Amino acid sequence: MKTIDDLDVAGRRVFVRADLNVPLSGDGITDDGRIRAAVPTITKLAERGAKVIVASHLGRPKGAPDPQFSLRPVAARLGELLGKDVAFATDTVGDSAKATVAALADGEVTLLENLRFNAGETAKDDAERGAFADALAALADAYVGDGFGAVHRKHASVYDLPARLPHAAGGLIATEVGVLKKLTEDVARPYAVVLGGAKVSDKLGVIDHLLGKADRLLIGGGMAYTFLAAQGHEVGKSLLQEDQIPAVKEYLARAEKQGVEFVLPVDVVAAPDFPDLKAQAPTHPVVVPADAIPADVQGLDIGPETRKLFAAKLADAATVFWNGPMGVFEHPDYADGTRAVAQALLDSPAFTVVGGGDSAAAVRILGFDENAFGHISTGGGASLEYLEGKTLPGLAALED
């Protein structure tokens, strides 16, 4: 896989497929982590005299312009971080994009409107996707893939476009792949994996693959209640995927045979109802045993004893991968579990990787220093699919 150091970019139009899919509230960006992660590659290309064309998706518009998913606020924030104006094209391959790109001088940067405003970006039909890739390719002389959070998608700007232009991996993708290799090849042990988030179904593939690689799997978040139910415990009103119980039972049995330690919550923080995240009003939670959750409450975070248990299981690890919060961290009554796991990673001498998505957002929202972790990934789904051993279309497209 070539890097941007292998590309001749001076005076050339370089298309950078970034991942600027940031959360928005009204017109404001609530977490600019992915924008900041894109800055080094864009800066390096601009300093080498490239005419930089940045493109990304944002949200899930249905193949047509939708103002709530416009990248205009992102262009403004990107300009602030770069310390220079970023021209904004109000379409993807139309008159605005063509004119904006044509006006670029060496070292200048433009951002195209949301790629998913064009149905060809996500089309399953190869010809439709290819036609959009052709139109994007007409804007540029070279391609840099740097949107790691999208490399697991077979989309026009990720998969089809690199085949039409000289291409290379940006610094962010090169870093992400290097980190993920440390989690899959010649891993320093003990190797602990912490998984959370809402649905166990989202993590079954990675659990399956890691059963042969990890030494310990620590399970929290909403997905933990399906594991507890699989062990025969009452989970009250907690999030439960009953259809996944047979698969979970199989994984627990396999783990026991293979000597992989499964660590589940021993207590949880619970309440009768899911909290109102906008109001942030006190909810008067209670701590209950994880094996005897009352029928009239739902678990919303791991409890204090579980936090101590998880910290102890991480204290002697040499490698830790964490993906998914331990509870509803957006509400102060249910943030302590996620905060405790983040702190345990900081206290551990291990090489620590925070696996993108909600866990990366939680680290920032809860006020932790990102630089104190070994690596914070920009791609939750992409990281998980890599760890599952899948071929990622966007990475395959960058290989020669």
CORDA-V687967 format. One line per field, one symbol per residue. ss: DSSP state (~ for helix, > for strand, _ for the rest). A space follows every 50 residues. Layout:
# CORDA-V687967
ss=???
This chain:
# CORDA-V687967
ss=__>~~~______>>>>>______>>__>>___~~~~~~~~~~~~~~~___ >>>>>___________~~~__~~~~~~~~~~~___>>>______~~~~~~ ~~______>>>___~~~_~~~____~~~~~~~~~~~~____>>>>__~~~ _____~~~~~~~~~_>>>>_~~~~~~~~~~~~________>>>>>____~ ~~_~~~~~~~_____>>>>____~~~~~~~___>_______~~~~~~~~~ ~~~~~~~~__>>>>__>>>>>______________>>>>__>_____>>> >>_~~~~~~~~~~~~___>>>>>________~~~_~~~~~~~~~~~~___ >>>>__~~~~~~~~~____~~~__>>___~~~~~~~~_____~~~~____
